Amino acid sequence: MGNQENDEKKLEYISAREGIHLKNPHHIPVANSIQEANDLYHWAQEDKEALSDYGPVWELVEDLPARLEALSKAEALWQTQWHDRQQRSQEWNELSQLAYDLRNRLLVDFRYAFRNHPALLKPLKSSERRKSHPKMIQDLNDLSVLGRANRQLLEAIRFDMSLLEKAAQTSVEMSALLAKTTTSRMELGSAKTKRDQAYTYLKDAVDEIRRTGRYVFRRNKVRYRGYISDHLRQTKIRQARKLKEEQEPSQSSQKGG
């Protein structure tokens, strides 16, 4: 089977896992998971004969490189989408504030210019009640149209007429930016799902290989250690050390008392 065909089958398998409970690397960085799985693959090579006697576990060992590659690619895509989402969000936060300020300025000027024209004040009240981003974007366009239709009233208060064109242009630009921001959020969600699917796919194999390895080599301390997550082992050591440090002051105070 060629690499491309093999990759396609892996992706099909990963996609089919949407209906099951997906695991996510909340307790260990993906980079560590990938490295530890790679370490496990090379460590297990010496134990091929022993592991082959215990079900299909050796097939999982041989499949690790493909699963590693699937997770590596999925993680890279998720990271790319995450950074894009951060950039889009920052851009939206900065520009949307300016857009809201422009809309509010127009509302203030229009209320004064149209103060003696109740029919023209009515659409302004509607704009004031709108709170969502899409409504703000529509308001800018509506106010631009309303202002152009009542130029004389605006000119009478020395209103800056260039703001009407600016409002229309801002409405178009913010609509496009909001669409990109929404799309980036959806793409990020999709990328995360695929990353978690690939992580689950790898972790299932790693967990089974480790369980089998620890059982097979339960009386061999040297080989046994290769089937334990070093990251989790170090984490437990740090947690135990921290707990001990927290308990020592209380124990010292009890002795002193």
TILO-296013 format. One line per 4 residues: number of its first residue (from 1); for each residue x, y, z of N, C-alpha, C. Coordinates in pm, whole numbers. Layout:
N
NUM	X Y Z X Y Z X Y Z | ...
END
This chain:
257
1	85 -119 0 0 0 0 88 124 0 | 63 220 -91 143 341 -99 118 432 19 | 210 525 41 197 617 153 71 702 143 | 41 752 21 -76 836 3 -204 760 33
5	-213 638 -18 -332 556 7 -343 525 155 | -231 497 217 -230 467 359 -277 587 440 | -227 707 403 -267 828 473 -416 853 460 | -471 827 340 -613 847 317 -696 755 406
9	-652 632 421 -723 537 506 -717 581 652 | -601 635 692 -588 684 829 -683 800 853 | -690 892 756 -777 1007 770 -924 965 774 | -958 864 694 -1095 812 694 -1128 753 832
13	-1032 683 888 -1053 621 1019 -1070 729 1126 | -984 831 1119 -991 938 1218 -1123 1012 1207 | -1167 1041 1085 -1293 1113 1065 -1411 1031 1116 | -1401 901 1108 -1511 814 1152 -1524 810 1304
17	-1427 870 1374 -1428 866 1520 -1507 981 1581 | -1578 1059 1499 -1651 1173 1552 -1758 1131 1652 | -1814 1012 1633 -1922 970 1720 -1878 919 1855 | -1750 899 1878 -1703 846 2004 -1647 958 2091
21	-1620 925 2215 -1563 1023 2307 -1418 1049 2269 | -1389 1171 2232 -1253 1205 2192 -1172 1249 2314 | -1046 1212 2313 -954 1254 2418 -882 1379 2369 | -840 1461 2463 -761 1578 2425 -640 1587 2515
25	-532 1645 2464 -405 1649 2540 -400 1757 2645 | -498 1756 2738 -500 1861 2840 -393 1838 2947 | -347 1714 2961 -251 1683 3067 -108 1668 3016 | -91 1676 2885 43 1661 2828 49 1735 2694
29	151 1816 2671 161 1886 2542 168 1787 2427 | 112 1826 2313 111 1738 2197 252 1702 2156 | 343 1799 2163 482 1772 2125 541 1660 2210 | 507 1660 2340 555 1553 2429 492 1420 2393
33	364 1422 2359 295 1298 2321 359 1238 2197 | 389 1323 2100 450 1276 1976 589 1218 2004 | 668 1288 2084 803 1241 2113 800 1111 2193 | 712 1103 2292 705 981 2373 657 862 2290
37	564 886 2197 517 777 2111 629 731 2019 | 709 826 1973 823 793 1888 927 714 1967 | 951 758 2091 1043 684 2179 993 542 2203 | 862 530 2225 802 399 2251 820 307 2131
41	801 362 2013 815 284 1891 956 224 1881 | 1057 306 1905 1195 258 1895 1229 164 2012 | 1176 192 2129 1201 107 2245 1143 -33 2223 | 1026 -39 2165 956 -167 2148 1022 -256 2043
45	1104 -198 1957 1166 -280 1852 1245 -397 1912 | 1309 -372 2024 1388 -477 2088 1300 -586 2149 | 1171 -554 2168 1081 -648 2234 981 -711 2137 | 1012 -709 2009 918 -758 1908 874 -900 1936
49	968 -986 1963 935 -1127 1982 843 -1146 2102 | 872 -1075 2210 792 -1090 2332 652 -1032 2314 | 644 -915 2251 515 -848 2236 426 -918 2133 | 486 -983 2035 409 -1048 1929 325 -1163 1981
53	356 -1213 2098 281 -1325 2156 152 -1279 2225 | 130 -1146 2231 16 -1093 2306 -80 -1017 2214 | -160 -1092 2142 -261 -1031 2057 -201 -947 1945 | -281 -851 1895 -237 -770 1780 -154 -649 1821
57	-95 -652 1940 -26 -532 1988 92 -494 1899 | 158 -595 1838 271 -560 1752 225 -485 1627 | 105 -513 1582 50 -438 1469 34 -291 1506 | -1 -266 1632 -12 -128 1679 125 -61 1681
61	225 -135 1723 361 -80 1724 402 -40 1582 | 377 -127 1487 414 -99 1350 333 17 1290 | 216 41 1347 129 147 1296 158 283 1360 | 244 284 1460 272 409 1531 324 521 1440
65	419 495 1349 468 604 1264 358 675 1187 | 261 598 1134 152 658 1059 63 742 1151 | 38 692 1270 -43 766 1366 29 890 1414 | 160 880 1431 241 995 1469 233 1105 1364
69	244 1064 1238 240 1161 1129 102 1228 1121 | -3 1149 1143 -138 1205 1139 -156 1311 1246 | -108 1286 1366 -120 1383 1475 -32 1504 1448 | 87 1481 1399 178 1593 1371 116 1689 1270
73	56 1635 1164 -8 1719 1063 -131 1790 1119 | -211 1718 1197 -332 1776 1254 -298 1886 1354 | -193 1866 1432 -151 1967 1529 -100 2092 1459 | -24 2072 1351 29 2186 1274 -86 2268 1217
77	-189 2201 1165 -305 2271 1110 -379 2346 1219 | -396 2283 1335 -468 2348 1445 -392 2470 1493 | -261 2460 1505 -180 2574 1548 -192 2689 1448 | -190 2655 1319 -204 2759 1216 -339 2829 1228
81	-445 2750 1244 -578 2808 1256 -592 2887 1385 | -527 2842 1492 -535 2913 1620 -472 3051 1609 | -355 3058 1548 -287 3187 1531 -368 3279 1439 | -430 3220 1335 -512 3300 1245 -633 3355 1320
85	-692 3272 1405 -807 3315 1485 -768 3428 1579 | -651 3417 1642 -605 3522 1732 -585 3653 1657 | -528 3644 1539 -504 3764 1458 -636 3828 1414 | -730 3745 1370 -860 3796 1329 -933 3861 1446
89	-926 3801 1561 -995 3854 1679 -936 3989 1720 | -803 3997 1718 -738 4122 1754 -774 4233 1655 | -774 4198 1526 -809 4296 1424 -952 4342 1440 | -1043 4248 1468 -1183 4283 1487 -1200 4374 1609
93	-1136 4339 1719 -1149 4418 1842 -1104 4562 1821 | -996 4578 1747 -943 4713 1724 -1033 4793 1631 | -1071 4735 1517 -1147 4808 1416 -1294 4823 1453 | -1349 4725 1524 -1491 4735 1559 -1515 4849 1655
97	-1419 4876 1742 -1435 4987 1836 -1444 5120 1760 | -1361 5134 1656 -1366 5254 1573 -1500 5264 1499 | -1549 5148 1455 -1677 5146 1382 -1792 5186 1474 | -1790 5134 1597 -1895 5171 1693 -1887 5320 1726
101	-1766 5371 1741 -1748 5513 1771 -1805 5599 1658 | -1782 5557 1533 -1833 5630 1418 -1985 5628 1418 | -2043 5512 1441 -2189 5503 1445 -2246 5594 1553 | -2186 5589 1671 -2236 5672 1782 -2224 5820 1752
105	-2115 5857 1685 -2097 5997 1649 -2206 6042 1551 | -2235 5959 1453 -2340 5991 1357 -2476 6006 1426 | -2503 5917 1521 -2630 5924 1592 -2644 6055 1668 | -2538 6097 1733 -2541 6223 1807 -2565 6342 1713
109	-2491 6346 1603 -2505 6456 1507 -2642 6455 1441 | -2688 6335 1405 -2818 6325 1338 -2931 6367 1431 | -2925 6328 1558 -3030 6363 1652 -3043 6516 1664 | -2930 6583 1661 -2935 6729 1669 -2985 6789 1539
113	-2932 6739 1427 -2971 6794 1297 -3119 6771 1267 | -3174 6658 1312 -3313 6622 1282 -3407 6649 1400 | -3365 6730 1494 -3438 6749 1619 -3582 6801 1598 | -3602 6870 1491 -3735 6923 1462 -3810 6842 1357
117	-3764 6719 1333 -3824 6633 1230 -3849 6493 1288 | -3959 6474 1357 -3990 6347 1424 -3979 6225 1332 | -4017 6238 1208 -4012 6124 1116 -3869 6078 1093 | -3775 6172 1095 -3634 6137 1074 -3569 6084 1202
121	-3624 6120 1316 -3570 6072 1444 -3607 5925 1470 | -3718 5882 1410 -3766 5745 1435 -3664 5638 1400 | -3601 5642 1280 -3501 5538 1248 -3377 5545 1339 | -3352 5662 1396 -3238 5675 1487 -3263 5596 1616
125	-3386 5600 1663 -3421 5525 1784 -3404 5376 1761 | -3437 5333 1639 -3420 5191 1606 -3273 5152 1610 | -3187 5240 1560 -3042 5213 1562 -2988 5210 1704 | -3042 5294 1790 -2995 5300 1928 -3024 5170 2003
129	-3131 5101 1963 -3168 4977 2032 -3087 4857 1984 | -3019 4871 1871 -2944 4758 1815 -2814 4738 1891 | -2784 4613 1927 -2667 4584 2009 -2565 4491 1942 | -2606 4411 1846 -2516 4312 1788 -2423 4372 1683
133	-2316 4300 1653 -2220 4346 1551 -2286 4359 1413 | -2363 4260 1368 -2426 4275 1237 -2518 4397 1230 | -2587 4427 1340 -2676 4543 1341 -2597 4674 1336 | -2483 4676 1406 -2398 4795 1398 -2352 4819 1256
137	-2316 4712 1188 -2270 4722 1049 -2382 4774 959 | -2503 4724 980 -2617 4771 901 -2649 4916 934 | -2635 4953 1061 -2662 5091 1102 -2575 5190 1026 | -2448 5157 1012 -2357 5247 941 -2404 5272 798
141	-2450 5168 733 -2499 5183 596 -2630 5262 595 | -2721 5229 688 -2850 5299 694 -2830 5448 723 | -2740 5480 815 -2717 5620 851 -2654 5696 735 | -2569 5627 659 -2509 5690 543 -2616 5727 440
145	-2709 5636 417 -2818 5662 322 -2909 5773 374 | -2942 5767 502 -3030 5868 562 -2966 6006 556 | -2837 6011 581 -2767 6139 579 -2763 6199 440 | -2738 6116 338 -2732 6167 201 -2869 6220 156
149	-2974 6158 209 -3110 6201 172 -3150 6331 240 | -3073 6371 340 -3106 6492 415 -2982 6581 432 | -2914 6603 323 -2789 6679 324 -2807 6821 381 | -2915 6888 344 -2934 7027 385 -2941 7042 537
153	-3010 6948 600 -3021 6954 746 -2885 6931 812 | -2804 6844 755 -2672 6817 810 -2576 6933 783 | -2585 6989 664 -2498 7102 631 -2528 7222 720 | -2653 7232 765 -2693 7345 850 -2623 7343 986
157	-2578 7223 1028 -2507 7215 1157 -2357 7196 1135 | -2312 7224 1011 -2170 7213 975 -2118 7069 994 | -2202 6974 962 -2164 6832 971 -2059 6798 866 | -1964 6714 901 -1861 6671 808 -1921 6566 714
161	-1955 6606 593 -2024 6518 500 -1940 6398 457 | -1808 6408 470 -1722 6294 432 -1746 6173 521 | -1806 6198 638 -1833 6087 729 -1939 5992 673 | -2024 6043 583 -2126 5958 524 -2063 5853 434
165	-1964 5894 354 -1893 5799 270 -1811 5703 355 | -1752 5759 461 -1672 5676 551 -1760 5569 617 | -1881 5607 655 -1972 5512 719 -2008 5399 623 | -2036 5434 498 -2071 5332 399 -1955 5238 375
169	-1835 5294 362 -1718 5212 337 -1685 5125 458 | -1699 5181 577 -1674 5105 699 -1771 4989 712 | -1895 5011 672 -1996 4905 678 -1954 4787 591 | -1906 4816 470 -1861 4711 379 -1741 4637 436
173	-1643 4713 485 -1519 4654 537 -1545 4571 662 | -1629 4621 752 -1656 4548 876 -1738 4422 850 | -1823 4427 749 -1901 4308 713 -1808 4197 665 | -1711 4234 583 -1614 4136 533 -1527 4083 646
177	-1487 4174 736 -1401 4133 847 -1475 4041 943 | -1601 4071 969 -1681 3986 1058 -1698 3847 998 | -1715 3842 866 -1729 3712 798 -1600 3631 813 | -1486 3697 796 -1357 3629 810 -1337 3583 954
181	-1376 3666 1050 -1362 3630 1192 -1448 3509 1226 | -1571 3509 1175 -1662 3396 1200 -1608 3269 1135 | -1559 3283 1012 -1504 3168 939 -1383 3111 1012 | -1295 3199 1061 -1175 3152 1131 -1212 3077 1258
185	-1320 3120 1325 -1366 3050 1445 -1417 2911 1410 | -1491 2901 1301 -1544 2771 1258 -1430 2679 1213 | -1333 2735 1142 -1220 2654 1096 -1137 2607 1214 | -1126 2692 1315 -1050 2654 1434 -1118 2537 1504
189	-1250 2542 1515 -1324 2433 1577 -1307 2303 1502 | -1312 2311 1369 -1294 2192 1287 -1153 2137 1300 | -1054 2227 1302 -914 2185 1315 -889 2119 1450 | -952 2173 1555 -934 2115 1688 -995 1975 1695
193	-1111 1959 1633 -1174 1826 1632 -1083 1725 1564 | -1028 1763 1449 -939 1672 1377 -813 1644 1459 | -762 1746 1527 -643 1725 1612 -675 1627 1724 | -791 1644 1788 -829 1555 1897 -855 1414 1846
197	-908 1402 1725 -929 1270 1666 -795 1200 1644 | -700 1275 1590 -567 1218 1564 -496 1185 1695 | -516 1270 1796 -454 1243 1927 -514 1117 1989 | -646 1104 1981 -712 985 2034 -664 860 1962
201	-651 871 1833 -605 760 1748 -466 714 1791 | -377 809 1819 -242 775 1863 -244 723 2007 | -316 791 2093 -316 755 2235 -373 615 2258 | -476 578 2181 -532 443 2194 -424 337 2173
205	-342 359 2070 -237 262 2040 -128 266 2147 | -86 385 2186 20 399 2287 -23 336 2419 | -145 363 2461 -194 308 2588 -195 155 2587 | -240 97 2476 -248 -48 2466 -108 -110 2464
209	-17 -48 2392 121 -98 2387 185 -90 2525 | 164 20 2593 222 36 2726 163 -62 2826 | 32 -82 2820 -30 -178 2912 27 -318 2891 | 38 -355 2766 92 -487 2735 238 -496 2775
213	315 -393 2744 457 -392 2779 481 -403 2928 | 400 -331 3007 417 -336 3153 381 -475 3207 | 284 -538 3143 247 -673 3187 355 -774 3150 | 401 -768 3026 501 -863 2978 631 -850 3058
217	669 -728 3089 797 -705 3155 781 -662 3302 | 675 -713 3364 649 -677 3503 760 -723 3597 | 840 -822 3555 950 -870 3638 1087 -825 3584 | 1082 -737 3485 1206 -687 3425 1205 -534 3436
221	1269 -482 3540 1263 -338 3568 1321 -254 3455 | 1422 -304 3390 1486 -228 3282 1391 -209 3165 | 1331 -319 3117 1240 -309 3002 1105 -248 3043 | 1065 -270 3166 937 -218 3216 932 -66 3207
225	1044 -4 3241 1045 143 3248 1017 207 3112 | 1050 140 3004 1026 195 2871 879 203 2833 | 791 144 2915 648 145 2885 571 234 2983 | 643 330 3038 582 430 3127 605 569 3067
229	505 655 3074 518 791 3024 613 869 3115 | 723 914 3060 819 990 3140 760 1124 3182 | 680 1184 3094 619 1313 3127 527 1300 3248 | 441 1197 3248 350 1177 3360 425 1137 3486
233	533 1060 3469 614 1020 3585 676 1144 3649 | 731 1233 3567 791 1355 3619 685 1445 3684 | 566 1447 3625 457 1527 3680 419 1478 3819 | 410 1346 3836 376 1288 3967 484 1319 4070
237	609 1316 4026 720 1347 4117 710 1491 4165 | 682 1583 4071 669 1725 4108 550 1747 4200 | 439 1678 4173 321 1693 4258 347 1641 4398 | 417 1529 4408 450 1471 4539 543 1564 4616
241	640 1622 4544 734 1713 4607 662 1839 4658 | 570 1890 4577 494 2009 4615 407 1981 4737 | 341 1863 4738 256 1826 4851 339 1815 4978 | 458 1759 4965 546 1744 5081 587 1879 5135
245	619 1972 5044 660 2106 5085 546 2180 5154 | 422 2155 5107 306 2221 5168 276 2165 5305 | 306 2037 5326 276 1972 5453 381 2004 5559 | 505 2028 5517 615 2051 5612 591 2170 5706
249	545 2287 5657 521 2400 5749 418 2367 5855 | 308 2298 5816 203 2264 5913 255 2166 6017 | 341 2071 5973 398 1975 6066 493 2043 6163 | 568 2142 6112 663 2217 6197 589 2296 6301
253	476 2359 6264 398 2439 6359 337 2351 6466 | 296 2228 6430 238 2137 6526 341 2095 6629 | 466 2070 6582 572 2034 6676 602 2149 6769 | 603 2271 6711 634 2388 6793 529 2414 6898
257	403 2381 6863 295 2401 6957 300 2301 7069
END
